[in-house]
Amino acid sequence: MWACAMTITSLRSELIPHLVRKQFSSPASLQQGLDNKEEDQKKKEQASLDIYSFIKEDNSLLKPAPDNSCWNDHRGDMNETLHEGKVRCYVHIMKEGLCYRVNTLGLYIEANRQVPKLLLNLGLEESLVHGSAQITDRGMVGSDSIIGSSTQIGEKTSIKHSIIGSMCNIKDKVKITNCIIMNSVTIEEGCCLQGSVICHNAVIEKGADIKDCLIGSDQRLETKAKHVNEVIVGTEQLMEI
């Protein structure tokens, strides 16, 4: 569905309200009635797809859902709880495990910071620094930071309370604190990053100072740029904090 609805750019303000509205509608094939039975196959294929087109008939997750729901969309008969309606918004109540509400930039960063503790609680004692990562002797990585595969850390670079993805190139004299750095990011000499999320393939040029920002994928910040509490993305993108 997502691939066929590229105009949807926000989960909270667009996708979820769309799903809520759809759960009270009927499939397009039912709405057309019996008069449309003789419609040729070619026209059916050309018809625009709706959300029902993406539901698998043998979806094992949907089968127990009506039985576990206390809500009924009809009265006075013995039919199934939801009249076989397959589009519904459900809530899964966790009996155990870890669950976070992540609706702000700060909470997203904090949730990622809890990953090392979670791994320890699960008995996973794997190194937080990937074996293929290259860290110079004078590079400093905090004990609660994660470094992904094939990432390079330069001289006198300090990384604290942060998650660094794979294939990143972090050069000399960079300071990173409370940040999420995704894959294939380049951070040049002398940059200072605090409380920020840097998305895939972004380039932060020399001497940039970034605080409490969200930098979208493929973005390039110029030399000695200073940004505080900003969302920097491409014109075709929409991000929410």
DAVEN-V983456 format. One record per helix or strand of 3 or more residues. SS is the DSSP state (alpha for helix, beta for strand). FROM is the first residue (numbers start at 1). LEN is the number of residues. Records with the same first field share a line. If there is no record, write none. Layout:
SS->FROM-LEN + FROM-LEN
This chain:
alpha->2-3 + 11-12 + 28-4 + 34-3 + 41-6 + 51-4 + 60-4 + 65-4 + 105-9 + 115-7
beta->158-3 + 175-3 + 192-3 + 209-3 + 226-3
